[in-house]
Amino acid sequence: MVFKRKYVSWFLRFCIGLSLLILCSCNNSSSNGDSTGTVSFNLDWKSGTTAHSDASLMAAGDVCNNYQITTINATIFDSANAVVKSNSFNCSDGSGSFTAIPAGSGYKLVITGMVSGNADWRGQKNDLAVTDGQTTQAGMITMTYQGSDTISPKVTKVSPNASVADAALNTTINALFNEAMNGSTITTSSFTLAKTSDNSSVAGQVSYDSTSMTATFTPGANLEPNTKYLATLTIGIQDIAGNALSGGNAADGGYQWTFITGTSTTGCTYAISPSATSIIFLSDASSRTVSVIPSDVSCSWTATSSDSWISIATGSSGTGNGQVVYKVSENTTGSARSGTVTIAGITLAIEQKASGTTTLPEMIWGSGNWDEVAWQ
């Protein structure tokens, strides 16, 4: 009887210990795989680095487009920080879910947005509990920018540029940046157009293309003919890290440029004849005549020289068809020299041989025919 009581006592202790073990395991995230639930989440995006306290919430679509993020990576960890499940989701969806997560508690959900191979965006939710057969709402997870970009963006190219004196009346005004920009900061307030004569603003719409990193101002109506306009990009424009535009010619670091309209809505294109753009002269003084052929009789043009030994004899400007005569003075320097002539926006590379050179005229192929490029 004593033996049976001892046996029962040990058996009860074993049962109690086993029950406690099972109970503890039910409260751990690595519980019985037969009991599973779902974890779902939604995302908020906050723009700006730690260096910018004025970070603002943005729509998922804006961030995904501006940062060119196509997917986000999400991982669920258990209480021991071991990976339970990983998956990728479309960035633009702004949400996602995991199924077949073992019932338990202590889970952590980590989400990253990749930019050029770096996890520059990150969001996290801790202490998630999963119930068998139920969906756990992780709620709204704030994605914050954690990259190290502190370099301000710059404008690398604009059109129409300052050298244009006959922009089409229906032209759009474009600015190319050197890096991806926060498109939500490029608006009709930060990208403006005005007439220089009276500073009157031009109404229009502004857009940003994240693929080409180009901002475009589209006037609401045709511009006025033969009118000078001023385009302005303010420092309110920011890159995807929240850095403001800088390095421009405006006093505050913004960027401004002017252009002049012509009289046509199609814009002007030009050809010259002869069409050669590489011209070689011997050392003697000489001249050459070039015909200007615009696409429209209303198109205006100019001719300029970059060097004092090359002069525009006639045709420094004109409208419609015309001719330009430029001259090169005798080369007495003892060495070859080079310069340029720009006619109707087409640049000619001019070379003049040193004194004593008797090279025969050279021929080059251009626009479907041979053209002489050496002159005496």
GIVEN-V311901 format. One record per residue. N is the residue number from 1. RES is the residue in one letter. D_FIRST is the distance of its C-alpha to the first C-alpha in Angstrom with 1 decimal. Layout:
BEGIN
n=N res=RES d_first=D_FIRST
n=N res=RES d_first=D_FIRST
END
This chain:
BEGIN
n=1 res=M d_first=0.0
n=2 res=V d_first=3.8
n=3 res=F d_first=5.3
n=4 res=K d_first=5.1
n=5 res=R d_first=6.3
n=6 res=K d_first=8.7
n=7 res=Y d_first=9.7
n=8 res=V d_first=10.5
n=9 res=S d_first=12.3
n=10 res=W d_first=14.3
n=11 res=F d_first=15.2
n=12 res=L d_first=16.4
n=13 res=R d_first=18.4
n=14 res=F d_first=19.9
n=15 res=C d_first=21.0
n=16 res=I d_first=22.5
n=17 res=G d_first=24.4
n=18 res=L d_first=25.6
n=19 res=S d_first=26.9
n=20 res=L d_first=28.7
n=21 res=L d_first=30.3
n=22 res=I d_first=31.5
n=23 res=L d_first=32.8
n=24 res=C d_first=34.7
n=25 res=S d_first=36.3
n=26 res=C d_first=37.6
n=27 res=N d_first=39.6
n=28 res=N d_first=41.1
n=29 res=S d_first=44.3
n=30 res=S d_first=42.9
n=31 res=S d_first=40.5
n=32 res=N d_first=39.8
n=33 res=G d_first=43.1
n=34 res=D d_first=42.5
n=35 res=S d_first=43.2
n=36 res=T d_first=46.8
n=37 res=G d_first=49.7
n=38 res=T d_first=53.4
n=39 res=V d_first=55.2
n=40 res=S d_first=58.9
n=41 res=F d_first=61.5
n=42 res=N d_first=65.1
n=43 res=L d_first=67.5
n=44 res=D d_first=70.0
n=45 res=W d_first=72.5
n=46 res=K d_first=73.9
n=47 res=S d_first=77.1
n=48 res=G d_first=78.1
n=49 res=T d_first=76.9
n=50 res=T d_first=75.5
n=51 res=A d_first=79.2
n=52 res=H d_first=80.1
n=53 res=S d_first=78.7
n=54 res=D d_first=80.5
n=55 res=A d_first=78.1
n=56 res=S d_first=78.1
n=57 res=L d_first=75.9
n=58 res=M d_first=77.3
n=59 res=A d_first=76.7
n=60 res=A d_first=74.6
n=61 res=G d_first=77.6
n=62 res=D d_first=79.8
n=63 res=V d_first=77.5
n=64 res=C d_first=76.8
n=65 res=N d_first=80.6
n=66 res=N d_first=81.8
n=67 res=Y d_first=79.3
n=68 res=Q d_first=79.5
n=69 res=I d_first=75.7
n=70 res=T d_first=74.8
n=71 res=T d_first=71.0
n=72 res=I d_first=68.2
n=73 res=N d_first=65.0
n=74 res=A d_first=61.7
n=75 res=T d_first=58.3
n=76 res=I d_first=54.9
n=77 res=F d_first=52.6
n=78 res=D d_first=48.8
n=79 res=S d_first=47.4
n=80 res=A d_first=47.3
n=81 res=N d_first=51.1
n=82 res=A d_first=50.6
n=83 res=V d_first=52.9
n=84 res=V d_first=51.4
n=85 res=K d_first=54.6
n=86 res=S d_first=58.4
n=87 res=N d_first=61.3
n=88 res=S d_first=65.1
n=89 res=F d_first=66.9
n=90 res=N d_first=70.5
n=91 res=C d_first=71.7
n=92 res=S d_first=74.0
n=93 res=D d_first=71.1
n=94 res=G d_first=69.8
n=95 res=S d_first=66.2
n=96 res=G d_first=63.4
n=97 res=S d_first=59.8
n=98 res=F d_first=56.8
n=99 res=T d_first=54.5
n=100 res=A d_first=51.0
n=101 res=I d_first=49.9
n=102 res=P d_first=46.0
n=103 res=A d_first=44.7
n=104 res=G d_first=44.0
n=105 res=S d_first=45.8
n=106 res=G d_first=47.8
n=107 res=Y d_first=50.4
n=108 res=K d_first=53.9
n=109 res=L d_first=57.1
n=110 res=V d_first=60.0
n=111 res=I d_first=63.4
n=112 res=T d_first=66.5
n=113 res=G d_first=70.1
n=114 res=M d_first=71.9
n=115 res=V d_first=75.5
n=116 res=S d_first=77.2
n=117 res=G d_first=73.8
n=118 res=N d_first=72.7
n=119 res=A d_first=70.0
n=120 res=D d_first=72.4
n=121 res=W d_first=70.7
n=122 res=R d_first=67.1
n=123 res=G d_first=64.7
n=124 res=Q d_first=61.0
n=125 res=K d_first=58.3
n=126 res=N d_first=54.9
n=127 res=D d_first=51.5
n=128 res=L d_first=51.6
n=129 res=A d_first=48.6
n=130 res=V d_first=48.3
n=131 res=T d_first=46.6
n=132 res=D d_first=45.6
n=133 res=G d_first=48.5
n=134 res=Q d_first=50.7
n=135 res=T d_first=53.8
n=136 res=T d_first=53.7
n=137 res=Q d_first=57.2
n=138 res=A d_first=57.9
n=139 res=G d_first=61.0
n=140 res=M d_first=64.4
n=141 res=I d_first=64.2
n=142 res=T d_first=67.3
n=143 res=M d_first=68.8
n=144 res=T d_first=70.8
n=145 res=Y d_first=73.3
n=146 res=Q d_first=72.2
n=147 res=G d_first=74.9
n=148 res=S d_first=77.2
n=149 res=D d_first=80.5
n=150 res=T d_first=82.9
n=151 res=I d_first=86.2
n=152 res=S d_first=88.5
n=153 res=P d_first=89.8
n=154 res=K d_first=93.5
n=155 res=V d_first=96.0
n=156 res=T d_first=97.2
n=157 res=K d_first=99.6
n=158 res=V d_first=101.3
n=159 res=S d_first=103.6
n=160 res=P d_first=106.3
n=161 res=N d_first=106.9
n=162 res=A d_first=109.6
n=163 res=S d_first=112.1
n=164 res=V d_first=112.2
n=165 res=A d_first=115.3
n=166 res=D d_first=115.1
n=167 res=A d_first=111.6
n=168 res=A d_first=111.2
n=169 res=L d_first=111.3
n=170 res=N d_first=108.0
n=171 res=T d_first=106.3
n=172 res=T d_first=102.7
n=173 res=I d_first=102.0
n=174 res=N d_first=99.2
n=175 res=A d_first=97.4
n=176 res=L d_first=95.2
n=177 res=F d_first=92.6
n=178 res=N d_first=91.2
n=179 res=E d_first=87.6
n=180 res=A d_first=85.4
n=181 res=M d_first=86.1
n=182 res=N d_first=84.3
n=183 res=G d_first=86.2
n=184 res=S d_first=85.3
n=185 res=T d_first=87.5
n=186 res=I d_first=90.6
n=187 res=T d_first=92.2
n=188 res=T d_first=95.7
n=189 res=S d_first=95.3
n=190 res=S d_first=94.6
n=191 res=F d_first=96.9
n=192 res=T d_first=100.3
n=193 res=L d_first=103.8
n=194 res=A d_first=107.1
n=195 res=K d_first=110.8
n=196 res=T d_first=112.3
n=197 res=S d_first=115.5
n=198 res=D d_first=113.9
n=199 res=N d_first=110.2
n=200 res=S d_first=109.4
n=201 res=S d_first=106.0
n=202 res=V d_first=105.5
n=203 res=A d_first=102.9
n=204 res=G d_first=100.5
n=205 res=Q d_first=97.0
n=206 res=V d_first=94.9
n=207 res=S d_first=92.2
n=208 res=Y d_first=90.2
n=209 res=D d_first=89.3
n=210 res=S d_first=86.3
n=211 res=T d_first=87.0
n=212 res=S d_first=90.5
n=213 res=M d_first=89.8
n=214 res=T d_first=92.9
n=215 res=A d_first=93.8
n=216 res=T d_first=96.5
n=217 res=F d_first=98.7
n=218 res=T d_first=100.3
n=219 res=P d_first=103.3
n=220 res=G d_first=103.4
n=221 res=A d_first=107.0
n=222 res=N d_first=109.5
n=223 res=L d_first=110.6
n=224 res=E d_first=114.2
n=225 res=P d_first=116.6
n=226 res=N d_first=118.0
n=227 res=T d_first=115.6
n=228 res=K d_first=113.6
n=229 res=Y d_first=109.9
n=230 res=L d_first=107.4
n=231 res=A d_first=103.7
n=232 res=T d_first=101.1
n=233 res=L d_first=97.4
n=234 res=T d_first=95.9
n=235 res=I d_first=93.2
n=236 res=G d_first=91.0
n=237 res=I d_first=90.2
n=238 res=Q d_first=87.0
n=239 res=D d_first=85.2
n=240 res=I d_first=81.7
n=241 res=A d_first=80.4
n=242 res=G d_first=82.4
n=243 res=N d_first=85.2
n=244 res=A d_first=88.6
n=245 res=L d_first=91.6
n=246 res=S d_first=93.9
n=247 res=G d_first=96.6
n=248 res=G d_first=99.1
n=249 res=N d_first=102.7
n=250 res=A d_first=102.1
n=251 res=A d_first=101.9
n=252 res=D d_first=98.3
n=253 res=G d_first=97.2
n=254 res=G d_first=97.6
n=255 res=Y d_first=99.7
n=256 res=Q d_first=103.1
n=257 res=W d_first=105.7
n=258 res=T d_first=108.8
n=259 res=F d_first=110.5
n=260 res=I d_first=113.5
n=261 res=T d_first=113.8
n=262 res=G d_first=116.5
n=263 res=T d_first=117.9
n=264 res=S d_first=115.9
n=265 res=T d_first=112.5
n=266 res=T d_first=112.0
n=267 res=G d_first=112.3
n=268 res=C d_first=114.8
n=269 res=T d_first=114.5
n=270 res=Y d_first=117.2
n=271 res=A d_first=118.7
n=272 res=I d_first=121.4
n=273 res=S d_first=124.1
n=274 res=P d_first=124.4
n=275 res=S d_first=120.6
n=276 res=A d_first=120.1
n=277 res=T d_first=117.9
n=278 res=S d_first=118.6
n=279 res=I d_first=122.3
n=280 res=I d_first=124.0
n=281 res=F d_first=127.4
n=282 res=L d_first=129.7
n=283 res=S d_first=130.9
n=284 res=D d_first=134.0
n=285 res=A d_first=134.0
n=286 res=S d_first=133.1
n=287 res=S d_first=131.9
n=288 res=R d_first=130.0
n=289 res=T d_first=129.9
n=290 res=V d_first=126.7
n=291 res=S d_first=126.6
n=292 res=V d_first=123.9
n=293 res=I d_first=122.7
n=294 res=P d_first=120.3
n=295 res=S d_first=118.4
n=296 res=D d_first=120.3
n=297 res=V d_first=123.8
n=298 res=S d_first=122.2
n=299 res=C d_first=120.0
n=300 res=S d_first=121.1
n=301 res=W d_first=120.7
n=302 res=T d_first=121.6
n=303 res=A d_first=122.5
n=304 res=T d_first=121.7
n=305 res=S d_first=122.0
n=306 res=S d_first=119.6
n=307 res=D d_first=122.2
n=308 res=S d_first=125.7
n=309 res=W d_first=127.3
n=310 res=I d_first=126.4
n=311 res=S d_first=128.1
n=312 res=I d_first=128.2
n=313 res=A d_first=131.9
n=314 res=T d_first=131.7
n=315 res=G d_first=129.0
n=316 res=S d_first=126.6
n=317 res=S d_first=125.4
n=318 res=G d_first=126.0
n=319 res=T d_first=124.9
n=320 res=G d_first=124.9
n=321 res=N d_first=126.5
n=322 res=G d_first=128.1
n=323 res=Q d_first=129.0
n=324 res=V d_first=128.0
n=325 res=V d_first=130.2
n=326 res=Y d_first=128.7
n=327 res=K d_first=130.4
n=328 res=V d_first=129.4
n=329 res=S d_first=131.7
n=330 res=E d_first=132.9
n=331 res=N d_first=130.3
n=332 res=T d_first=131.9
n=333 res=T d_first=128.7
n=334 res=G d_first=128.7
n=335 res=S d_first=125.2
n=336 res=A d_first=123.6
n=337 res=R d_first=122.2
n=338 res=S d_first=120.0
n=339 res=G d_first=119.5
n=340 res=T d_first=118.7
n=341 res=V d_first=120.5
n=342 res=T d_first=118.5
n=343 res=I d_first=120.2
n=344 res=A d_first=118.6
n=345 res=G d_first=115.2
n=346 res=I d_first=115.7
n=347 res=T d_first=115.8
n=348 res=L d_first=118.2
n=349 res=A d_first=117.7
n=350 res=I d_first=121.1
n=351 res=E d_first=121.9
n=352 res=Q d_first=125.3
n=353 res=K d_first=126.3
n=354 res=A d_first=127.8
n=355 res=S d_first=131.6
n=356 res=G d_first=133.0
n=357 res=T d_first=130.3
n=358 res=T d_first=132.0
n=359 res=T d_first=129.0
n=360 res=L d_first=129.9
n=361 res=P d_first=128.5
n=362 res=E d_first=124.9
n=363 res=M d_first=123.6
n=364 res=I d_first=120.2
n=365 res=W d_first=118.6
n=366 res=G d_first=117.8
n=367 res=S d_first=117.3
n=368 res=G d_first=118.5
n=369 res=N d_first=121.7
n=370 res=W d_first=123.0
n=371 res=D d_first=124.1
n=372 res=E d_first=126.2
n=373 res=V d_first=124.6
n=374 res=A d_first=127.0
n=375 res=W d_first=130.2
n=376 res=Q d_first=133.4
END
